[in-house]
Amino acid sequence: MPALAYRSLKPEDLEAICGFVRNPEELFYAGPKFHYPLTPDQILCGLENRYSPTVIMSGSNPEPLAYANLYDKDEDSRSCWLGNVMVSPEYRSTGAAAYLINTMMNEAKFTHGLQNLKLYCHNANTRALLFYCKNGFNPCGYKIVFNQKGEKIAAIEMQRPL
């Protein structure tokens, strides 16, 4: 795989990012407030209370292969939340997700001066839970949420020092 790079989200990235999500369950994991199929307008509306929307690309190819953003910066606890993590199906298990998470940790630490990064990961998303644990996130709580079928599931709160 060519070297990975990152940059801020551009309007022309939105269609490609919408294509990362293959079904309603994946979209729920990426953003519970989104409705399948994901549209550029949903992403744009969701950015109103988000910052550092970031895309990962392969080398000089401008086409995005992963996306995430940050939200709910808390100056008192010096923390923020990672959200809307999405990776192109073709780039899953290639290191792109780890590069994305590392990029977002650096963004939180160096751009926003924070010390902790938090996230929620749904208990049914075993692959993501294992990935986040492998990348230094530790479970620290949970909340009960309802999935797209109206069933109760646990959103596992995880955090990692930066």
N, C-alpha and C positions, 0 to 999 in steps of 0.2 A: 504494500500500500504506500502511495506517495505520502510525503510529509503532510500533516494536518495543520490547518491554520484556523483562526477565528476572526470574526468581525461583527459589527452591529447589524441587526436585522434591517433589511431594505424592503420596500414595498414589493419589489419583483421576486422576493423569496417566498411570499405567502402561499402561492399555488403549490409549490414544491413541498412545503411543510405540510400542507393539508393532505398531500399524498402519502405521508409517512404513516398515517393511521389506517389500518386495514379493516377495522370493525368497531362496533359500539363499545365493546369491552376495552380495547386499547385506548380509545378516546377517553373513556371514563377514568382510566389510570392516569392519563396525561393531564386531564383537567375535568373534574366532575361537573363543572358548570357548562361545559361544551355540549353540543347536541350533534349527533352523527347524521349526516356526514359533516366533517369539519369544513368551514368556509373561511376565506380570508377575512371577512367581516367579523367573524367570531374572534379570531386572533386579535384583530385591531381593537375591538371593544374590550377584550380582556386585558389589553395593555394599559388601560386608563390608570390602574393602581399598581403597575409593575414598573420595574426599571432594569436596565442592562439587558434588554432582549438581545440574545447572542446566537449566531449561527456558526457551525463548524463546516469547513470546506476541505476538500482534498487538494493540496498544492495550490496551483494557480487557477484551478477550475472554480468559477464563482458559484456554482450550483450548491445549495446547502445540503448537508447530509445529516445534520443534527441541530437541535434547537432547544433552548431553555431561557428562563428569565428569573429574576429575583423579585421578592415582594415582602411587605410588612417588616421594614427595617425598624428595629427597636434599639434606640440609642442607649437606653438604660442597661439592657442586657448585652449590648454590643453584638446583636445577632440579626439575622434575616432568614427568610425562607426561600428555598429553591422550588421553582414551579414550572409546569408545562414542559417537562422533559420529554422530548420526542426524537427518535432516531429512525432514519430511513431503514426499512427492512433489509435492504441490500448491504447495509453497513453495521448491522447488529453483530456482535461477537467479533469485531475487528479491531477494537481499541478506540473506536470513535466515541462511544459513551463515556469511557474513562477520561478521554481527553476533554470532552465537554464538561464533565463534573470538575475536573481539575481547573479548567478555565473559569468556571463559575465560582469556585472557591477563591481563586486568585482575584477575581473581580470583586467579590465581597470583602476580601481582606485589604487589597491594595487600593482599589478605587473608592470603596465606601468605609474603610477603616474599621471593619468589624472583626470579631474574634471567634464567632461561632456561625455555622451554617446548619439550618434545620430543614427538614422536609417531612412530608407525610407520604407513606407508601401503603397501599391497601394490602391487607393480609392475603388476599387471593392472588396477588402478583408475586408469586414465589421467586421468579427469576430476578425481579427488581430488588426484592428484599435481600437476596443473596449477593447481588451486585453491590448494593449500598454497603452491606456489612464488609465485604471484601475491600471496599474503598474507604474504610475507616469510620463509617457512620454506626452509631450505637442506638438501639431502641431506648427510649426514655419515657414513653407514655403512649396513650392511644385515645381515640375518640370513636364513638359509634356513628357510622354514616349509613346511608342507603345507596345501594348500587343502582344501575340503570333499570333493573327489574323490580326495584322496590324492596329488595332484601337487605337485612341488616348485615353489615360487615364492619370490620375494624380497620380504621386508618391508623397505622403504626407511626407514632412520632419518632423521628430519628434525628440525631444531631452529631456534629463533628466539630472539634476545635480547629481553627484555621492557623 
